[in-house]
């Protein structure tokens, strides 16, 4: 799968790469080039949580076909938790101030999830299935999928307007950082 030129990782990218080993219907590995040149504070948060093992076992709780797959609720987002709580938590760390850029939300772009407040991102993030111009300049871009589009496309879709996953969702079995 090719990456849109506007969202491609720069050739001189020297930032960390997040490696997500998934389990469930979508079993495989996704690699995301984290863009610390765009959002240094958000990337630092993702790296911290990944290195602490906080993302391990966290489900993809909100998956909307043709839009995005959301995960990263390290507080409530595990299979042994309560499904109605998935997506309602963050981490023990404080929320982050927005780091908006002009990078467009295209297929494979990774953004930080937040509430209505621009400065409420914490641990949750989403990976785009398709372009979503309505998100441009409204959410912090933290990375670009560079490998594993087949895994992304296989993530179990949710139902209804909010994309809540029914039954057993796919999960991030293990998340590591390559430097």
C-alpha positions, 0 to 999 in steps of 0.5 A, a space after each residue: 500500500 502506498 502512502 499519500 505524498 502529503 502524509 509520507 514520513 520524511 526521508 530524514 525521519 530519525 524519530 522513534 518507531 512504535 511497533 504494535 503486535 496485534 492479536 484477535 481477528 487482526 493478527 500481525 504487526 504494524 509499524 508507526 513512524 512517530 513524528 516528534 518533529 510535529 508533536 514532541 510532547 505527544 510522541 514523548 507520552 506515547 513512547 513513555 507509555 509503550 516503554 512502561 508496557 502500559 499499552 500491552 493488552 489494550 483493545 481497539 475499542 472504537 473502530 469505524 469502517 471507512 474512518 479510523 480505529 481507536 485504541 490506547 485507553 490504558 486505564 480501562 481498555 483491557 479485555 478483563 475490564 468492563 466493555 462500557 468503560 473502554 475508551 473512557 480513560 487515559 493514563 495517570 499522567 496529565 493531559 497534553 496541550 494540543 500540538 496542531 499542524 497542517 498535516 492532513 488526516 489521510 490513510 495511515 495517519 495516526 492522531 491523538 484522541 481527545 474530548 471536546 477540549 483541544 488540550 485533553 489528549 492523554 493516552 488514546 490514539 487512532 489510525 486512519 482507514 481513509 482521509 478525514 478532512 474534518 479532522 485537519 488542524 483539529 487533532 494532533 498528528 503523532 505518526 504515520 503507519 509505515 508497515 502493516 496496512 494489511 493488519 490495519 485493514 483487518 481490525 474488527 469493525 464496530 457497529 453504530 455511529 460510535 463504532 463500539 466493538 461488539 464481542 471480543 475486540 482486537 488488541 495491541 498484544 505488545 507495543 515496543 519502541 524502536 529508536 
